[in-house]
Amino acid sequence: MSKQTPPKWFTGELYEEGATVQNRFSGEEYELNNVELSMYDFVMGASIMIEMGMSNPSIIKDLRKGLDWFKENNSKAYLTLLD
């Protein structure tokens, strides 16, 4: 299995380690590697900014790209945490 790497467009922080993340609505948990956790926080940050009314086309685009990345790279984590 090849080491997972973030996409070239990713501008968030790349963490050294992964962690277990809990869905904020359902309480379901999923173990993410370092790249997935970095992307999850990136997606959640964009989502929170949109919820707070600080939305702009760039943030919306980043959110969509992050969600698409999760669907392609770990669909089970996407369904558990983000769908």
Secondary structure, 3 states (H helix, E strand, C coil): CCCCCCCCCCCCCCCCCCEEEECCCCCCEEEECHHHHHHHHHHHHHHHHHHCCCCCHHHHHHHHHHHHHHHHHCHHHHHHHHC
